[in-house]
Amino acid sequence: MAYRYRSGISLFGLLYIVVGLFIAWDHGYITASLIRRIVSALLAVFLWFLVLLGVDLNIHT
């Protein structure tokens, strides 16, 4: 009998990450400004061609 490898994250792994994110947010390790900076960096990485055209991808509030 052949077993298939199932890639991905288990329900326990997902729950572990969600609880960890909540605890980090609650203790001040993750802030709104940090999330804005990370999202801006991810946008710049995935939409780099817009950065070359002069588009500002910084998220401001």
N, CA, C and O atoms as a Tripos MOL2 file, in Angstrom:
@<TRIPOS>MOLECULE
protein
  244   243    61     0     0
PROTEIN
NO_CHARGES

@<TRIPOS>ATOM
      1 N           0.8370   -1.1670    0.0000 N.3       1 MET1
      2 CA          0.0000    0.0000    0.0000 C.3       1 MET1
      3 C           0.8890    1.2390    0.0000 C.2       1 MET1
      4 O           1.7730    1.3850    0.8450 O.2       1 MET1
      5 N           0.6490    2.1040   -0.9330 N.am      2 ALA2
      6 CA          1.4530    3.3160   -1.0540 C.3       2 ALA2
      7 C           0.7890    4.4590   -0.2980 C.2       2 ALA2
      8 O          -0.4240    4.6600   -0.3690 O.2       2 ALA2
      9 N           1.6090    5.1900    0.4170 N.am      3 TYR3
     10 CA          1.1100    6.3510    1.1440 C.3       3 TYR3
     11 C           1.4470    7.6020    0.3650 C.2       3 TYR3
     12 O           2.5460    7.7390   -0.1720 O.2       3 TYR3
     13 N           0.5090    8.4990    0.3110 N.am      4 ARG4
     14 CA          0.7290    9.7660   -0.3670 C.3       4 ARG4
     15 C           1.2180   10.7990    0.6210 C.2       4 ARG4
     16 O           0.7040   10.9090    1.7340 O.2       4 ARG4
     17 N           2.2110   11.5500    0.2040 N.am      5 TYR5
     18 CA          2.6850   12.6620    1.0270 C.3       5 TYR5
     19 C           1.7560   13.8390    0.8000 C.2       5 TYR5
     20 O           1.5310   14.2470   -0.3400 O.2       5 TYR5
     21 N           1.2250   14.3790    1.8640 N.am      6 ARG6
     22 CA          0.3150   15.5080    1.7750 C.3       6 ARG6
     23 C           1.0200   16.7510    2.2830 C.2       6 ARG6
     24 O           1.2300   16.9240    3.4840 O.2       6 ARG6
     25 N           1.3770   17.6050    1.3510 N.am      7 SER7
     26 CA          2.0470   18.8340    1.7690 C.3       7 SER7
     27 C           1.0120   19.8160    2.2840 C.2       7 SER7
     28 O          -0.1800   19.6930    2.0020 O.2       7 SER7
     29 N           1.4780   20.7750    3.0290 N.am      8 GLY8
     30 CA          0.5720   21.7680    3.5820 C.3       8 GLY8
     31 C           0.6830   21.7950    5.0920 C.2       8 GLY8
     32 O           1.5460   21.1460    5.6830 O.2       8 GLY8
     33 N          -0.1940   22.5460    5.6950 N.am      9 ILE9
     34 CA         -0.1500   22.7350    7.1340 C.3       9 ILE9
     35 C          -1.3790   22.0540    7.7500 C.2       9 ILE9
     36 O          -2.4760   22.0860    7.1930 O.2       9 ILE9
     37 N          -1.1660   21.4590    8.8740 N.am     10 SER10
     38 CA         -2.2700   20.7850    9.5560 C.3      10 SER10
     39 C          -3.1320   21.8030   10.2920 C.2      10 SER10
     40 O          -2.7560   22.9680   10.4270 O.2      10 SER10
     41 N          -4.2620   21.3630   10.7530 N.am     11 LEU11
     42 CA         -5.1480   22.2320   11.5280 C.3      11 LEU11
     43 C          -4.4610   22.6700   12.8070 C.2      11 LEU11
     44 O          -4.6000   23.8230   13.2160 O.2      11 LEU11
     45 N          -3.7230   21.7740   13.4470 N.am     12 PHE12
     46 CA         -2.9880   22.1240   14.6580 C.3      12 PHE12
     47 C          -1.9190   23.1730   14.3620 C.2      12 PHE12
     48 O          -1.7360   24.1080   15.1410 O.2      12 PHE12
     49 N          -1.2190   23.0230   13.2490 N.am     13 GLY13
     50 CA         -0.1950   23.9880   12.8720 C.3      13 GLY13
     51 C          -0.7740   25.3610   12.6060 C.2      13 GLY13
     52 O          -0.1960   26.3720   13.0050 O.2      13 GLY13
     53 N          -1.9180   25.4030   11.9310 N.am     14 LEU14
     54 CA         -2.5820   26.6710   11.6670 C.3      14 LEU14
     55 C          -3.0560   27.3240   12.9640 C.2      14 LEU14
     56 O          -2.8950   28.5310   13.1450 O.2      14 LEU14
     57 N          -3.6300   26.5440   13.8520 N.am     15 LEU15
     58 CA         -4.0800   27.0600   15.1420 C.3      15 LEU15
     59 C          -2.9040   27.5870   15.9650 C.2      15 LEU15
     60 O          -3.0150   28.6270   16.6150 O.2      15 LEU15
     61 N          -1.7860   26.8760   15.9370 N.am     16 TYR16
     62 CA         -0.5750   27.2840   16.6560 C.3      16 TYR16
     63 C          -0.0960   28.6520   16.1680 C.2      16 TYR16
     64 O           0.2760   29.5070   16.9730 O.2      16 TYR16
     65 N          -0.1050   28.8570   14.8470 N.am     17 ILE17
     66 CA          0.3490   30.1210   14.2680 C.3      17 ILE17
     67 C          -0.6180   31.2560   14.6090 C.2      17 ILE17
     68 O          -0.1890   32.3580   14.9490 O.2      17 ILE17
     69 N          -1.9220   30.9860   14.5190 N.am     18 VAL18
     70 CA         -2.9120   32.0230   14.8210 C.3      18 VAL18
     71 C          -2.8210   32.4520   16.2840 C.2      18 VAL18
     72 O          -2.8630   33.6470   16.5790 O.2      18 VAL18
     73 N          -2.6970   31.5030   17.1950 N.am     19 VAL19
     74 CA         -2.5690   31.8360   18.6190 C.3      19 VAL19
     75 C          -1.2700   32.6050   18.8600 C.2      19 VAL19
     76 O          -1.2550   33.5610   19.6340 O.2      19 VAL19
     77 N          -0.1920   32.2020   18.2120 N.am     20 GLY20
     78 CA          1.0820   32.9030   18.3450 C.3      20 GLY20
     79 C           1.0050   34.3400   17.8440 C.2      20 GLY20
     80 O           1.5610   35.2460   18.4640 O.2      20 GLY20
     81 N           0.3160   34.5500   16.7220 N.am     21 LEU21
     82 CA          0.1380   35.9110   16.2070 C.3      21 LEU21
     83 C          -0.6790   36.7640   17.1770 C.2      21 LEU21
     84 O          -0.3600   37.9320   17.3970 O.2      21 LEU21
     85 N          -1.7240   36.1860   17.7540 N.am     22 PHE22
     86 CA         -2.5410   36.9310   18.7110 C.3      22 PHE22
     87 C          -1.7310   37.3100   19.9530 C.2      22 PHE22
     88 O          -1.8200   38.4420   20.4290 O.2      22 PHE22
     89 N          -0.9540   36.3840   20.4680 N.am     23 ILE23
     90 CA         -0.1460   36.6570   21.6640 C.3      23 ILE23
     91 C           0.9030   37.7290   21.3550 C.2      23 ILE23
     92 O           1.1300   38.6270   22.1670 O.2      23 ILE23
     93 N           1.5480   37.6380   20.1750 N.am     24 ALA24
     94 CA          2.5510   38.6370   19.7990 C.3      24 ALA24
     95 C           1.9050   40.0130   19.6460 C.2      24 ALA24
     96 O           2.4970   41.0140   20.0500 O.2      24 ALA24
     97 N           0.7030   40.0810   19.0710 N.am     25 TRP25
     98 CA         -0.0180   41.3540   18.9340 C.3      25 TRP25
     99 C          -0.3710   41.9030   20.3080 C.2      25 TRP25
    100 O          -0.2110   43.0970   20.5620 O.2      25 TRP25
    101 N          -0.8500   41.0400   21.1920 N.am     26 ASP26
    102 CA         -1.2770   41.4540   22.5240 C.3      26 ASP26
    103 C          -0.1100   41.9890   23.3610 C.2      26 ASP26
    104 O          -0.3050   42.8830   24.1850 O.2      26 ASP26
    105 N           1.0770   41.4620   23.1630 N.am     27 HIS27
    106 CA          2.2430   41.8790   23.9380 C.3      27 HIS27
    107 C           3.0500   42.9790   23.2510 C.2      27 HIS27
    108 O           4.1060   43.3730   23.7450 O.2      27 HIS27
    109 N           2.5620   43.4720   22.1190 N.am     28 GLY28
    110 CA          3.1940   44.6120   21.4670 C.3      28 GLY28
    111 C           4.3310   44.2880   20.5170 C.2      28 GLY28
    112 O           5.0240   45.1990   20.0640 O.2      28 GLY28
    113 N           4.5440   43.0230   20.2040 N.am     29 TYR29
    114 CA          5.5990   42.6750   19.2510 C.3      29 TYR29
    115 C           5.1670   42.9480   17.8130 C.2      29 TYR29
    116 O           6.0050   43.2200   16.9540 O.2      29 TYR29
    117 N           3.8790   42.8770   17.5520 N.am     30 ILE30
    118 CA          3.3260   43.1790   16.2320 C.3      30 ILE30
    119 C           2.4210   44.4010   16.4020 C.2      30 ILE30
    120 O           1.4920   44.3940   17.2090 O.2      30 ILE30
    121 N           2.7110   45.4500   15.6270 N.am     31 THR31
    122 CA          1.9190   46.6760   15.6950 C.3      31 THR31
    123 C           1.3590   46.9900   14.3120 C.2      31 THR31
    124 O           1.7450   46.3790   13.3160 O.2      31 THR31
    125 N           0.4450   47.9490   14.2700 N.am     32 ALA32
    126 CA         -0.1520   48.3420   12.9930 C.3      32 ALA32
    127 C           0.9060   48.9180   12.0530 C.2      32 ALA32
    128 O           0.8590   48.6700   10.8480 O.2      32 ALA32
    129 N           1.8450   49.6710   12.5770 N.am     33 SER33
    130 CA          2.8840   50.2530   11.7180 C.3      33 SER33
    131 C           3.7980   49.1670   11.1470 C.2      33 SER33
    132 O           4.2530   49.2690   10.0080 O.2      33 SER33
    133 N           4.0600   48.1430   11.9330 N.am     34 LEU34
    134 CA          4.8740   47.0210   11.4320 C.3      34 LEU34
    135 C           4.1540   46.3060   10.2970 C.2      34 LEU34
    136 O           4.7710   45.9570    9.2900 O.2      34 LEU34
    137 N           2.8700   46.0910   10.4530 N.am     35 ILE35
    138 CA          2.1010   45.4210    9.4020 C.3      35 ILE35
    139 C           2.0750   46.2650    8.1360 C.2      35 ILE35
    140 O           2.2010   45.7280    7.0350 O.2      35 ILE35
    141 N           1.9110   47.5910    8.2760 N.am     36 ARG36
    142 CA          1.9390   48.4760    7.1070 C.3      36 ARG36
    143 C           3.2790   48.3940    6.3920 C.2      36 ARG36
    144 O           3.3220   48.3410    5.1630 O.2      36 ARG36
    145 N           4.3740   48.3830    7.1500 N.am     37 ARG37
    146 CA          5.7060   48.3080    6.5330 C.3      37 ARG37
    147 C           5.9100   46.9730    5.8250 C.2      37 ARG37
    148 O           6.4850   46.9360    4.7380 O.2      37 ARG37
    149 N           5.4530   45.8880    6.4190 N.am     38 ILE38
    150 CA          5.6090   44.5690    5.8000 C.3      38 ILE38
    151 C           4.7770   44.4730    4.5210 C.2      38 ILE38
    152 O           5.2500   43.9600    3.5070 O.2      38 ILE38
    153 N           3.5370   44.9680    4.5690 N.am     39 VAL39
    154 CA          2.6880   44.9380    3.3740 C.3      39 VAL39
    155 C           3.2840   45.8010    2.2730 C.2      39 VAL39
    156 O           3.2640   45.4080    1.1070 O.2      39 VAL39
    157 N           3.8100   46.9580    2.6170 N.am     40 SER40
    158 CA          4.4560   47.8130    1.6120 C.3      40 SER40
    159 C           5.6580   47.1090    0.9930 C.2      40 SER40
    160 O           5.8620   47.1840   -0.2190 O.2      40 SER40
    161 N           6.4490   46.4310    1.8070 N.am     41 ALA41
    162 CA          7.6160   45.7110    1.2860 C.3      41 ALA41
    163 C           7.1840   44.5630    0.3720 C.2      41 ALA41
    164 O           7.7930   44.3450   -0.6760 O.2      41 ALA41
    165 N           6.1480   43.8360    0.7590 N.am     42 LEU42
    166 CA          5.6600   42.7320   -0.0810 C.3      42 LEU42
    167 C           5.0990   43.2540   -1.4020 C.2      42 LEU42
    168 O           5.3220   42.6520   -2.4520 O.2      42 LEU42
    169 N           4.3770   44.3630   -1.3550 N.am     43 LEU43
    170 CA          3.8880   44.9580   -2.5920 C.3      43 LEU43
    171 C           5.0450   45.3690   -3.4980 C.2      43 LEU43
    172 O           4.9870   45.1620   -4.7100 O.2      43 LEU43
    173 N           6.0830   45.9430   -2.9220 N.am     44 ALA44
    174 CA          7.2440   46.3600   -3.7160 C.3      44 ALA44
    175 C           7.9540   45.1570   -4.3330 C.2      44 ALA44
    176 O           8.4630   45.2440   -5.4500 O.2      44 ALA44
    177 N           7.9910   44.0460   -3.6180 N.am     45 VAL45
    178 CA          8.6490   42.8450   -4.1580 C.3      45 VAL45
    179 C           7.8300   42.2470   -5.2960 C.2      45 VAL45
    180 O           8.3790   41.9120   -6.3450 O.2      45 VAL45
    181 N           6.5280   42.1120   -5.0990 N.am     46 PHE46
    182 CA          5.7050   41.4510   -6.1070 C.3      46 PHE46
    183 C           5.3000   42.3840   -7.2490 C.2      46 PHE46
    184 O           4.9910   41.9130   -8.3430 O.2      46 PHE46
    185 N           5.2950   43.6770   -7.0180 N.am     47 LEU47
    186 CA          4.9340   44.6400   -8.0610 C.3      47 LEU47
    187 C           6.1200   45.5430   -8.3890 C.2      47 LEU47
    188 O           5.9530   46.7510   -8.5630 O.2      47 LEU47
    189 N           7.3150   44.9620   -8.4720 N.am     48 TRP48
    190 CA          8.5480   45.7110   -8.6680 C.3      48 TRP48
    191 C           8.5260   46.5270   -9.9470 C.2      48 TRP48
    192 O           9.1630   47.5780  -10.0140 O.2      48 TRP48
    193 N           7.8100   46.0690  -10.9600 N.am     49 PHE49
    194 CA          7.7690   46.8060  -12.2170 C.3      49 PHE49
    195 C           7.0560   48.1530  -12.0380 C.2      49 PHE49
    196 O           7.3730   49.1170  -12.7340 O.2      49 PHE49
    197 N           6.0960   48.2190  -11.1090 N.am     50 LEU50
    198 CA          5.4460   49.5010  -10.8320 C.3      50 LEU50
    199 C           6.3910   50.4490  -10.1090 C.2      50 LEU50
    200 O           6.3370   51.6620  -10.3090 O.2      50 LEU50
    201 N           7.2570   49.8950   -9.2680 N.am     51 VAL51
    202 CA          8.2480   50.7210   -8.5700 C.3      51 VAL51
    203 C           9.1940   51.3510   -9.5900 C.2      51 VAL51
    204 O           9.5710   52.5150   -9.4540 O.2      51 VAL51
    205 N           9.5780   50.5820  -10.6110 N.am     52 LEU52
    206 CA         10.4580   51.1160  -11.6550 C.3      52 LEU52
    207 C           9.7670   52.2180  -12.4540 C.2      52 LEU52
    208 O          10.4330   53.0980  -12.9990 O.2      52 LEU52
    209 N           8.4470   52.1760  -12.5280 N.am     53 LEU53
    210 CA          7.7000   53.2090  -13.2500 C.3      53 LEU53
    211 C           7.4100   54.4340  -12.3710 C.2      53 LEU53
    212 O           6.7940   55.3940  -12.8350 O.2      53 LEU53
    213 N           7.8470   54.4050  -11.1150 N.am     54 GLY54
    214 CA          7.7010   55.5510  -10.2380 C.3      54 GLY54
    215 C           6.4720   55.5370   -9.3410 C.2      54 GLY54
    216 O           6.1390   56.5570   -8.7380 O.2      54 GLY54
    217 N           5.7890   54.3930   -9.2410 N.am     55 VAL55
    218 CA          4.5950   54.3060   -8.4040 C.3      55 VAL55
    219 C           5.0360   54.1400   -6.9460 C.2      55 VAL55
    220 O           5.9050   53.3240   -6.6420 O.2      55 VAL55
    221 N           4.4320   54.9170   -6.0560 N.am     56 ASP56
    222 CA          4.7310   54.8270   -4.6310 C.3      56 ASP56
    223 C           3.8250   53.7730   -4.0010 C.2      56 ASP56
    224 O           2.6060   53.9450   -3.9620 O.2      56 ASP56
    225 N           4.4090   52.6910   -3.5120 N.am     57 LEU57
    226 CA          3.6390   51.5960   -2.9410 C.3      57 LEU57
    227 C           3.6020   51.6280   -1.4170 C.2      57 LEU57
    228 O           3.1620   50.6640   -0.7910 O.2      57 LEU57
    229 N           4.0610   52.7280   -0.8100 N.am     58 ASN58
    230 CA          4.0030   52.8400    0.6410 C.3      58 ASN58
    231 C           2.5570   53.0300    1.0870 C.2      58 ASN58
    232 O           1.8050   53.8020    0.4920 O.2      58 ASN58
    233 N           2.1890   52.3270    2.1240 N.am     59 ILE59
    234 CA          0.8360   52.4280    2.6770 C.3      59 ILE59
    235 C           0.8550   53.4770    3.7730 C.2      59 ILE59
    236 O           1.5840   53.3550    4.7580 O.2      59 ILE59
    237 N           0.0440   54.5100    3.5900 N.am     60 HIS60
    238 CA         -0.0380   55.6040    4.5630 C.3      60 HIS60
    239 C          -1.4220   55.6000    5.1870 C.2      60 HIS60
    240 O          -2.3880   55.1440    4.5750 O.2      60 HIS60
    241 N          -1.5140   56.1130    6.4130 N.am     61 THR61
    242 CA         -2.8240   56.2420    7.0430 C.3      61 THR61
    243 C          -3.1570   57.6920    7.2560 C.2      61 THR61
    244 O          -4.2260   58.0090    7.7780 O.2      61 THR61
@<TRIPOS>BOND
     1     1     2 1
     2     2     3 1
     3     3     4 2
     4     3     5 am
     5     5     6 1
     6     6     7 1
     7     7     8 2
     8     7     9 am
     9     9    10 1
    10    10    11 1
    11    11    12 2
    12    11    13 am
    13    13    14 1
    14    14    15 1
    15    15    16 2
    16    15    17 am
    17    17    18 1
    18    18    19 1
    19    19    20 2
    20    19    21 am
    21    21    22 1
    22    22    23 1
    23    23    24 2
    24    23    25 am
    25    25    26 1
    26    26    27 1
    27    27    28 2
    28    27    29 am
    29    29    30 1
    30    30    31 1
    31    31    32 2
    32    31    33 am
    33    33    34 1
    34    34    35 1
    35    35    36 2
    36    35    37 am
    37    37    38 1
    38    38    39 1
    39    39    40 2
    40    39    41 am
    41    41    42 1
    42    42    43 1
    43    43    44 2
    44    43    45 am
    45    45    46 1
    46    46    47 1
    47    47    48 2
    48    47    49 am
    49    49    50 1
    50    50    51 1
    51    51    52 2
    52    51    53 am
    53    53    54 1
    54    54    55 1
    55    55    56 2
    56    55    57 am
    57    57    58 1
    58    58    59 1
    59    59    60 2
    60    59    61 am
    61    61    62 1
    62    62    63 1
    63    63    64 2
    64    63    65 am
    65    65    66 1
    66    66    67 1
    67    67    68 2
    68    67    69 am
    69    69    70 1
    70    70    71 1
    71    71    72 2
    72    71    73 am
    73    73    74 1
    74    74    75 1
    75    75    76 2
    76    75    77 am
    77    77    78 1
    78    78    79 1
    79    79    80 2
    80    79    81 am
    81    81    82 1
    82    82    83 1
    83    83    84 2
    84    83    85 am
    85    85    86 1
    86    86    87 1
    87    87    88 2
    88    87    89 am
    89    89    90 1
    90    90    91 1
    91    91    92 2
    92    91    93 am
    93    93    94 1
    94    94    95 1
    95    95    96 2
    96    95    97 am
    97    97    98 1
    98    98    99 1
    99    99   100 2
   100    99   101 am
   101   101   102 1
   102   102   103 1
   103   103   104 2
   104   103   105 am
   105   105   106 1
   106   106   107 1
   107   107   108 2
   108   107   109 am
   109   109   110 1
   110   110   111 1
   111   111   112 2
   112   111   113 am
   113   113   114 1
   114   114   115 1
   115   115   116 2
   116   115   117 am
   117   117   118 1
   118   118   119 1
   119   119   120 2
   120   119   121 am
   121   121   122 1
   122   122   123 1
   123   123   124 2
   124   123   125 am
   125   125   126 1
   126   126   127 1
   127   127   128 2
   128   127   129 am
   129   129   130 1
   130   130   131 1
   131   131   132 2
   132   131   133 am
   133   133   134 1
   134   134   135 1
   135   135   136 2
   136   135   137 am
   137   137   138 1
   138   138   139 1
   139   139   140 2
   140   139   141 am
   141   141   142 1
   142   142   143 1
   143   143   144 2
   144   143   145 am
   145   145   146 1
   146   146   147 1
   147   147   148 2
   148   147   149 am
   149   149   150 1
   150   150   151 1
   151   151   152 2
   152   151   153 am
   153   153   154 1
   154   154   155 1
   155   155   156 2
   156   155   157 am
   157   157   158 1
   158   158   159 1
   159   159   160 2
   160   159   161 am
   161   161   162 1
   162   162   163 1
   163   163   164 2
   164   163   165 am
   165   165   166 1
   166   166   167 1
   167   167   168 2
   168   167   169 am
   169   169   170 1
   170   170   171 1
   171   171   172 2
   172   171   173 am
   173   173   174 1
   174   174   175 1
   175   175   176 2
   176   175   177 am
   177   177   178 1
   178   178   179 1
   179   179   180 2
   180   179   181 am
   181   181   182 1
   182   182   183 1
   183   183   184 2
   184   183   185 am
   185   185   186 1
   186   186   187 1
   187   187   188 2
   188   187   189 am
   189   189   190 1
   190   190   191 1
   191   191   192 2
   192   191   193 am
   193   193   194 1
   194   194   195 1
   195   195   196 2
   196   195   197 am
   197   197   198 1
   198   198   199 1
   199   199   200 2
   200   199   201 am
   201   201   202 1
   202   202   203 1
   203   203   204 2
   204   203   205 am
   205   205   206 1
   206   206   207 1
   207   207   208 2
   208   207   209 am
   209   209   210 1
   210   210   211 1
   211   211   212 2
   212   211   213 am
   213   213   214 1
   214   214   215 1
   215   215   216 2
   216   215   217 am
   217   217   218 1
   218   218   219 1
   219   219   220 2
   220   219   221 am
   221   221   222 1
   222   222   223 1
   223   223   224 2
   224   223   225 am
   225   225   226 1
   226   226   227 1
   227   227   228 2
   228   227   229 am
   229   229   230 1
   230   230   231 1
   231   231   232 2
   232   231   233 am
   233   233   234 1
   234   234   235 1
   235   235   236 2
   236   235   237 am
   237   237   238 1
   238   238   239 1
   239   239   240 2
   240   239   241 am
   241   241   242 1
   242   242   243 1
   243   243   244 2
@<TRIPOS>SUBSTRUCTURE
     1 MET1         2 RESIDUE 1 A MET
     2 ALA2         6 RESIDUE 1 A ALA
     3 TYR3        10 RESIDUE 1 A TYR
     4 ARG4        14 RESIDUE 1 A ARG
     5 TYR5        18 RESIDUE 1 A TYR
     6 ARG6        22 RESIDUE 1 A ARG
     7 SER7        26 RESIDUE 1 A SER
     8 GLY8        30 RESIDUE 1 A GLY
     9 ILE9        34 RESIDUE 1 A ILE
    10 SER10       38 RESIDUE 1 A SER
    11 LEU11       42 RESIDUE 1 A LEU
    12 PHE12       46 RESIDUE 1 A PHE
    13 GLY13       50 RESIDUE 1 A GLY
    14 LEU14       54 RESIDUE 1 A LEU
    15 LEU15       58 RESIDUE 1 A LEU
    16 TYR16       62 RESIDUE 1 A TYR
    17 ILE17       66 RESIDUE 1 A ILE
    18 VAL18       70 RESIDUE 1 A VAL
    19 VAL19       74 RESIDUE 1 A VAL
    20 GLY20       78 RESIDUE 1 A GLY
    21 LEU21       82 RESIDUE 1 A LEU
    22 PHE22       86 RESIDUE 1 A PHE
    23 ILE23       90 RESIDUE 1 A ILE
    24 ALA24       94 RESIDUE 1 A ALA
    25 TRP25       98 RESIDUE 1 A TRP
    26 ASP26      102 RESIDUE 1 A ASP
    27 HIS27      106 RESIDUE 1 A HIS
    28 GLY28      110 RESIDUE 1 A GLY
    29 TYR29      114 RESIDUE 1 A TYR
    30 ILE30      118 RESIDUE 1 A ILE
    31 THR31      122 RESIDUE 1 A THR
    32 ALA32      126 RESIDUE 1 A ALA
    33 SER33      130 RESIDUE 1 A SER
    34 LEU34      134 RESIDUE 1 A LEU
    35 ILE35      138 RESIDUE 1 A ILE
    36 ARG36      142 RESIDUE 1 A ARG
    37 ARG37      146 RESIDUE 1 A ARG
    38 ILE38      150 RESIDUE 1 A ILE
    39 VAL39      154 RESIDUE 1 A VAL
    40 SER40      158 RESIDUE 1 A SER
    41 ALA41      162 RESIDUE 1 A ALA
    42 LEU42      166 RESIDUE 1 A LEU
    43 LEU43      170 RESIDUE 1 A LEU
    44 ALA44      174 RESIDUE 1 A ALA
    45 VAL45      178 RESIDUE 1 A VAL
    46 PHE46      182 RESIDUE 1 A PHE
    47 LEU47      186 RESIDUE 1 A LEU
    48 TRP48      190 RESIDUE 1 A TRP
    49 PHE49      194 RESIDUE 1 A PHE
    50 LEU50      198 RESIDUE 1 A LEU
    51 VAL51      202 RESIDUE 1 A VAL
    52 LEU52      206 RESIDUE 1 A LEU
    53 LEU53      210 RESIDUE 1 A LEU
    54 GLY54      214 RESIDUE 1 A GLY
    55 VAL55      218 RESIDUE 1 A VAL
    56 ASP56      222 RESIDUE 1 A ASP
    57 LEU57      226 RESIDUE 1 A LEU
    58 ASN58      230 RESIDUE 1 A ASN
    59 ILE59      234 RESIDUE 1 A ILE
    60 HIS60      238 RESIDUE 1 A HIS
    61 THR61      242 RESIDUE 1 A THR
